[in-house]
Each structure stands twice: as structure tokens, then as C-alpha cells.
Amino acid sequence: MVSTLNKPEFDEIRPGVKAPAKDTILTPRFYTTDFEEMAQMDMAINEDEFRALLEELRVDYNRHHFVRGAEFDQSWDNIDPDTRRLFIEFLERSCTAEFSGFLLYKEMSRRLKTSNPLLAEGFALMSRDEARHAGFLNKSLSDFNLSLDLGFLTSSKKYTYFKPKFILYATYLSEKIGYWRYITIYRHLEQNPERHNIYPIFRFFENWCQDENRHGDFFDAIMRAQPQHLTGIRARLWCRFFLLSVLATMYLNDIQRTGFYESLGLVTRDFEREVIEKTNTAAGKVFPIILDVQHPKFYQRLERCVSNNEKLGVISDSNAPAPIKLAKKLPLYLSNAKNLLALYFVKPIETETSHGMVR
């Protein structure tokens, strides 16, 4: 049973099919890479761990997990319009991110099948998981009379090129931060069961996040087999860059959607800090450095970016001519860049892996 309320005010490419959100620096992206270079990655020095992870993916622990039960067959008219809008945005962003992973992993699997069958199989199994997640999220959107045309997304979205080592850094962190987000929400709702009734998708998060964790461990294993991506000054600089990029992007995105997290009974900034700190610590198991997220300026500078982004939104929504808008936005863009650059140059924390003490 779907809602009988009027549809939210979202642009549609055809009735019932939501137009993709406009691309911004904070929206989920689609990626491509140098598949020939990826195919040349040798797993020999970490092959035992890699094969063990591959066997876990083959088992497919969640093959029977994503089954919609009777609890979905009801009206969701009780959700207030503002929360409903934020919830739809959450489902769309999550679906787009999962589908992005599916496309990347599927293409890797196809391109590496003959040249590096071991890696190809791993990517094929992860693409299976991501497709399952995206489909489940898209079906959830249909409970609100909307859906995403994933085929249209495939052909219309801009693809960002990343070198293979950047793909490893970014996807590793993306999967790990996904794990900590899902498990943190699940544990909160487990302790506050009265909040579970907002929508049944959250009861799937405990098993779901284990897929994210296994995917992160898969990229962890690949990076350990490519020590050149984890040692030396350049690797340390790139690890710091991607950590800051992923953590800051999550923070800035989620603070804009505080109403959604509050509807679950979460304190948004407390949630963000917990996820950031857990993800940062987890990254220390493979990265040679992690960020000093306890530095007194860390969240202060992120909050300045939050304030700047709010002002940028007001300018964008104004009726001022485009040149005037740009002139007003430029100081705010520069302020964001200054604050993020300052965070980048905060002295990082050395990890055990920086001294060759891998697990």
C-alpha cells in the first residue's frame, strides 16, 4: 500500500520518476579509472588474506536478507512533510551512491576478467551487493510514489576519472564510513525502539552494514598488496587528503539535513562526531596517518564551512543577477577553501602501519 498523500514537490523526468539531484561538489559521483593499470595489480604479498575475504564474499551472507515483508505494506502518510522530503532525499542519495558503486565494480569485473580473474571475481561479488542495496533503496522510494530511473542515471550522470590508487583510497573510506553510519543508526534505534516505526528500512541496517565492512576490508587487502600506495611522503599526503575530503563531505552534507537525523531521535552533530571518529580510527589499520579530529579547531573550521554553505544557499535562491550572485559567493568559496586547507595542514597522527606494524 502506498501513500495517498499528494507527491512531494520534486522535479520528475516522467510521472513517478524523480529527476536526479543536481550535481554539486557534495552530491554522490560516478567514477571511472584506468582499468589496464588496475588489472596489473599483483596480490601476491597479501594473497592469503585476499583469498579469505573473497571466500566471505562468495558465501553471500545477505542473499536472503533484503526481502520486503508485510511491514512495508502500509501508508506512510503519518510522516510530516518536511521529514518526508528529507527522507526521500536520504533514500535518493543512498541509492545513487550504491548504484555508483555497482557501476564501477561491475565495469572493473568486466575489464579485469581475463587479465586478473582474482580481482575480477571480487569486484563482481561486490557489484552484486551494491546492486541489491540500490534496488532495495529504489523500491523504498516507490513507497513514497517515486523512483529513480537507474538506466537514465547511467547514461546522464557525469563520470569522474580517478587514478586506480585514488579509487582505492576513496572507495575504502566510502565503504568504511557507510559501515559506521549504518551501524550507528541501527544501534541508536535498537536502544530507542519507539523510533523504529518511522520506516522499516532501518531494521535491515545491522546486516546491511556488514556488506559495507567486507567491501572496505576488500580494498584494505588490495592496498596492503600495493605498499607503494601506503608508504612515502606522497602516499601520506594523499591519504590525508582523502580522509579529510570524505569526512568533511559527510559532515557538510548531513548538517544540511539535520531534520532527518532528529526525526530518528539522533543529535546530528553527536552522530557526525561519532561516525567521523570511528571511521578515522578504522582507517589507521591501513593508512600510515590519520587526522587529528580531536584538535580544538577541527570542528570549529567545519562549522565555519557549514555557515558559509548556508549563506551560499540563500544567495543561490535569491533573484539577484548571476554576476551579482557570483560576486557574493566568491568570498564564501574562498573561506571554505581556507578552512579546509588549514585542516589539511594540521599535524596528522602516526599509526602503527607507518612503522610497518600491519595487523
C-alpha positions as CSV (number, residue, x, y, z in Angstrom):
1,M,0.0,0.0,0.0
2,V,1.5,3.3,-1.0
3,S,0.7,6.7,0.4
4,T,-2.3,8.6,-0.7
5,L,-0.9,12.0,0.0
6,N,0.0,14.3,-2.9
7,K,3.5,13.7,-4.1
8,P,6.2,16.0,-2.7
9,E,7.4,18.8,-4.8
10,F,10.2,17.1,-6.7
11,D,11.1,17.5,-10.4
12,E,10.2,14.5,-12.4
13,I,11.5,13.3,-15.8
14,R,8.2,11.5,-16.2
15,P,5.3,10.8,-13.8
16,G,6.5,9.0,-10.7
17,V,10.2,9.0,-11.8
18,K,12.2,11.6,-9.9
19,A,14.7,13.8,-11.7
20,P,18.2,13.2,-10.5
21,A,19.5,15.7,-8.0
22,K,21.7,18.4,-9.5
23,D,25.4,17.6,-9.4
24,T,27.3,19.7,-6.8
25,I,30.6,19.2,-5.0
26,L,28.7,17.3,-2.3
27,T,26.5,15.0,-4.3
28,P,27.4,11.3,-5.0
29,R,29.5,10.9,-8.1
30,F,30.0,8.2,-10.7
31,Y,33.6,7.1,-11.3
32,T,35.8,5.6,-13.9
33,T,39.5,4.7,-13.9
34,D,42.5,3.2,-15.7
35,F,41.3,-0.4,-15.9
36,E,44.5,-1.6,-17.6
37,E,46.6,-0.3,-14.6
38,M,44.1,-1.8,-12.2
39,A,44.4,-5.2,-14.0
40,Q,48.2,-5.1,-13.3
41,M,47.8,-5.1,-9.6
42,D,49.6,-8.1,-8.1
43,M,48.0,-9.6,-4.9
44,A,50.9,-12.0,-4.2
45,I,52.3,-10.4,-1.0
46,N,48.8,-10.4,0.6
47,E,47.2,-13.2,-1.3
48,D,46.1,-15.3,1.7
49,E,44.1,-12.5,3.3
50,F,42.7,-11.5,0.0
51,R,41.5,-15.1,-0.8
52,A,39.9,-15.3,2.7
53,L,38.0,-12.1,2.0
54,L,37.0,-13.4,-1.4
55,E,35.6,-16.5,0.2
56,E,33.5,-14.4,2.6
57,L,32.0,-12.6,-0.4
58,R,31.3,-15.9,-2.2
59,V,29.3,-17.1,0.9
60,D,26.9,-14.1,0.4
61,Y,25.6,-13.9,3.9
62,N,22.9,-11.4,3.0
63,R,21.5,-13.3,0.0
64,H,18.1,-13.7,1.8
65,H,18.3,-10.6,3.9
66,F,16.8,-7.9,1.6
67,V,13.3,-9.2,1.4
68,R,10.4,-6.8,2.0
69,G,7.9,-8.0,4.5
70,A,4.3,-7.1,5.4
71,E,5.6,-4.1,7.5
72,F,6.2,-2.2,4.2
73,D,2.5,-2.7,3.1
74,Q,1.0,0.4,4.7
75,S,0.5,4.1,4.3
76,W,3.3,6.4,5.3
77,D,1.1,9.5,5.5
78,N,1.9,9.9,9.2
79,I,5.4,11.3,8.3
80,D,5.3,15.1,8.3
81,P,6.0,16.8,5.0
82,D,9.4,18.2,6.0
83,T,10.7,14.8,7.3
84,R,9.2,13.1,4.3
85,R,11.1,15.4,2.0
86,L,14.4,14.8,3.9
87,F,13.7,11.0,4.0
88,I,13.2,10.9,0.2
89,E,16.5,12.8,-0.2
90,F,18.2,10.3,2.1
91,L,16.9,7.4,0.0
92,E,17.9,9.0,-3.3
93,R,21.4,9.9,-2.1
94,S,21.9,6.4,-0.7
95,C,20.5,4.7,-3.8
96,T,22.7,6.9,-6.1
97,A,25.8,6.1,-4.0
98,E,25.1,2.4,-4.0
99,F,24.4,2.4,-7.7
100,S,27.6,4.3,-8.4
101,G,29.5,1.5,-6.6
102,F,27.6,-1.1,-8.6
103,L,28.6,0.5,-12.0
104,L,32.2,0.9,-11.0
105,Y,32.7,-2.6,-9.6
106,K,30.7,-4.2,-12.5
107,E,32.9,-2.4,-15.1
108,M,36.1,-3.4,-13.2
109,S,34.9,-7.0,-13.1
110,R,34.2,-7.0,-16.9
111,R,37.5,-5.3,-17.8
112,L,39.7,-7.5,-15.5
113,K,38.1,-10.8,-16.2
114,T,40.8,-12.2,-18.4
115,S,43.8,-10.3,-17.2
116,N,43.3,-10.5,-13.4
117,P,40.5,-13.1,-12.7
118,L,41.0,-13.0,-8.9
119,L,40.4,-9.3,-8.6
120,A,37.6,-9.5,-11.2
121,E,35.7,-12.0,-9.2
122,G,35.9,-9.8,-6.1
123,F,34.6,-6.8,-7.9
124,A,31.8,-9.0,-9.5
125,L,30.7,-10.1,-6.0
126,M,30.8,-6.6,-4.6
127,S,28.8,-5.3,-7.6
128,R,26.2,-7.9,-6.7
129,D,25.9,-6.5,-3.2
130,E,25.7,-2.9,-4.4
131,A,23.0,-3.7,-7.0
132,R,21.0,-5.4,-4.2
133,H,21.3,-2.3,-2.0
134,A,20.4,0.1,-4.8
135,G,17.4,-1.9,-5.8
136,F,16.2,-2.1,-2.2
137,L,16.5,1.6,-1.7
138,N,14.8,2.4,-5.0
139,K,11.9,0.1,-4.1
140,S,11.6,2.0,-0.8
141,L,11.3,5.2,-2.8
142,S,8.3,3.7,-4.5
143,D,6.5,3.6,-1.1
144,F,6.5,7.4,-1.5
145,N,5.2,7.3,-5.1
146,L,8.6,8.0,-6.6
147,S,11.6,6.1,-8.1
148,L,14.9,6.7,-9.8
149,D,15.4,5.6,-13.4
150,L,18.8,3.9,-12.9
151,G,19.3,3.4,-16.6
152,F,18.8,7.1,-17.2
153,L,21.3,7.8,-14.4
154,T,23.9,5.5,-16.1
155,S,23.8,7.5,-19.3
156,S,23.2,11.0,-18.0
157,K,25.5,11.3,-15.0
158,K,28.9,12.8,-15.5
159,Y,31.8,10.3,-14.7
160,T,34.8,11.5,-12.7
161,Y,38.1,10.0,-13.6
162,F,40.3,8.8,-10.7
163,K,43.6,7.0,-10.9
164,P,43.5,3.5,-9.5
165,K,45.2,4.4,-6.3
166,F,42.7,7.2,-5.8
167,I,39.9,4.8,-6.4
168,L,41.4,2.6,-3.7
169,Y,41.6,5.4,-1.1
170,A,38.2,6.8,-1.9
171,T,36.2,3.6,-2.1
172,Y,37.9,2.1,1.0
173,L,36.8,5.2,3.0
174,S,33.4,5.3,1.4
175,E,32.7,1.7,2.4
176,K,34.0,2.1,5.9
177,I,32.1,5.3,6.6
178,G,29.0,3.6,5.2
179,Y,29.5,0.9,7.8
180,W,29.8,3.3,10.7
181,R,26.8,5.3,9.6
182,Y,24.5,2.3,9.3
183,I,25.6,0.6,12.4
184,T,25.4,3.8,14.5
185,I,21.9,4.5,13.3
186,Y,20.9,0.8,13.9
187,R,22.3,0.7,17.4
188,H,20.6,4.0,18.3
189,L,17.2,2.7,17.1
190,E,17.8,-0.6,18.9
191,Q,18.1,1.4,22.1
192,N,15.1,3.6,21.2
193,P,12.6,1.1,19.6
194,E,9.8,3.7,19.6
195,R,11.7,5.4,16.7
196,H,11.8,2.2,14.6
197,N,8.2,2.8,13.3
198,I,9.2,5.8,11.2
199,Y,10.0,3.3,8.4
200,P,11.1,-0.4,8.3
201,I,14.3,0.1,6.3
202,F,16.3,0.7,9.5
203,R,15.9,-2.8,10.8
204,F,17.9,-4.0,7.8
205,F,20.9,-1.9,8.7
206,E,22.7,-4.4,11.0
207,N,23.3,-7.0,8.3
208,W,23.5,-4.4,5.6
209,C,26.4,-2.6,7.2
210,Q,28.4,-5.9,7.2
211,D,28.4,-5.8,3.4
212,E,29.9,-2.3,3.6
213,N,32.5,-3.6,6.1
214,R,33.5,-6.6,3.9
215,H,33.9,-4.2,0.9
216,G,36.1,-1.9,2.9
217,D,38.2,-4.9,4.0
218,F,38.5,-6.0,0.3
219,F,40.0,-2.6,-0.6
220,D,42.2,-2.8,2.6
221,A,43.6,-6.1,1.3
222,I,44.3,-4.6,-2.2
223,M,46.2,-1.6,-0.7
224,R,48.3,-3.9,1.6
225,A,49.4,-5.7,-1.6
226,Q,50.4,-2.4,-3.2
227,P,52.7,-0.9,-0.5
228,Q,53.7,1.9,-2.8
229,H,50.2,3.4,-2.1
230,L,50.8,3.4,1.6
231,T,54.4,4.4,2.0
232,G,56.4,7.5,1.3
233,I,55.5,11.2,1.5
234,R,53.2,11.3,-1.5
235,A,51.1,8.4,-0.1
236,R,50.8,10.1,3.3
237,L,49.7,13.3,1.6
238,W,47.1,11.6,-0.5
239,C,45.8,9.5,2.5
240,R,45.4,12.8,4.5
241,F,43.6,14.4,1.5
242,F,41.1,11.6,1.0
243,L,40.4,11.3,4.7
244,L,39.6,15.0,5.0
245,S,37.6,15.0,1.8
246,V,35.4,12.1,2.8
247,L,34.9,13.1,6.4
248,A,34.2,16.8,5.6
249,T,31.8,15.9,2.8
250,M,29.7,13.7,5.1
251,Y,29.7,16.4,7.8
252,L,28.7,19.2,5.5
253,N,26.0,17.1,3.8
254,D,24.4,15.8,6.9
255,I,24.3,19.1,8.8
256,Q,22.2,20.4,6.0
257,R,19.8,17.5,6.7
258,T,19.6,17.8,10.5
259,G,15.8,17.3,10.4
260,F,16.2,13.8,9.1
261,Y,18.5,12.6,11.9
262,E,16.5,14.4,14.5
263,S,13.4,12.5,13.3
264,L,15.3,9.3,14.3
265,G,16.0,10.8,17.7
266,L,19.6,11.4,16.9
267,V,21.6,14.6,17.8
268,T,23.1,15.2,14.4
269,R,26.4,16.7,15.4
270,D,26.9,14.0,18.0
271,F,26.2,11.4,15.3
272,E,28.6,13.1,13.0
273,R,31.4,13.2,15.5
274,E,30.9,9.5,16.4
275,V,31.0,8.4,12.8
276,I,34.0,10.6,12.0
277,E,36.0,9.4,14.9
278,K,35.2,5.7,14.3
279,T,36.0,6.0,10.6
280,N,39.2,7.9,11.2
281,T,40.4,5.3,13.8
282,A,39.4,2.4,11.5
283,A,41.5,4.0,8.7
284,G,44.5,3.8,10.9
285,K,44.5,0.0,10.4
286,V,45.8,0.5,6.8
287,F,46.7,4.2,6.3
288,P,50.1,5.4,7.6
289,I,48.5,8.5,9.2
290,I,45.0,9.6,10.4
291,L,43.6,13.0,11.1
292,D,43.7,14.7,14.5
293,V,39.9,15.0,14.8
294,Q,40.3,15.9,18.5
295,H,42.2,19.1,17.5
296,P,40.3,22.1,19.0
297,K,40.0,23.7,15.6
298,F,38.7,20.6,13.7
299,Y,35.0,21.0,14.2
300,Q,35.2,24.8,14.5
301,R,36.5,25.1,11.0
302,L,33.9,22.6,9.7
303,E,31.2,24.7,11.3
304,R,32.5,27.8,9.5
305,C,32.1,25.8,6.3
306,V,28.5,24.9,7.4
307,S,27.8,28.6,8.0
308,N,29.2,29.5,4.6
309,N,27.2,26.9,2.8
310,E,24.0,28.2,4.4
311,K,24.8,31.6,3.1
312,L,25.6,30.2,-0.3
313,G,22.2,28.5,-0.4
314,V,20.5,31.8,0.4
315,I,22.4,33.6,-2.4
316,S,21.5,30.8,-4.9
317,D,17.8,31.1,-4.0
318,S,17.8,34.9,-4.4
319,N,16.6,36.7,-7.5
320,A,19.9,38.6,-8.0
321,P,21.6,38.5,-11.4
322,A,24.1,35.7,-12.0
323,P,27.2,38.1,-11.9
324,I,26.0,39.5,-8.5
325,K,25.4,36.0,-7.1
326,L,29.0,35.0,-8.2
327,A,30.5,38.1,-6.6
328,K,28.7,37.4,-3.3
329,K,29.6,33.7,-3.4
330,L,33.3,34.1,-4.1
331,P,34.4,35.2,-0.6
332,L,32.4,32.3,0.9
333,Y,34.1,29.8,-1.5
334,L,37.5,31.2,-0.6
335,S,36.6,31.0,3.1
336,N,35.7,27.3,2.7
337,A,38.9,26.6,0.9
338,K,40.9,28.4,3.6
339,N,39.3,26.5,6.4
340,L,39.7,23.1,4.7
341,L,43.3,23.8,3.7
342,A,44.0,24.8,7.4
343,L,42.6,21.4,8.5
344,Y,44.7,19.6,5.9
345,F,47.8,21.1,7.4
346,V,47.0,20.2,11.0
347,K,49.7,17.7,12.1
348,P,48.3,14.2,11.5
349,I,48.6,11.2,13.8
350,E,51.1,8.5,13.1
351,T,49.7,5.0,13.0
352,E,51.2,1.6,13.6
353,T,51.2,0.9,9.9
354,S,53.5,3.9,9.3
355,H,56.2,1.8,11.1
356,G,55.5,-1.3,9.2
357,M,53.4,-2.9,12.0
358,V,50.5,-4.2,9.9
359,R,47.9,-6.4,11.5
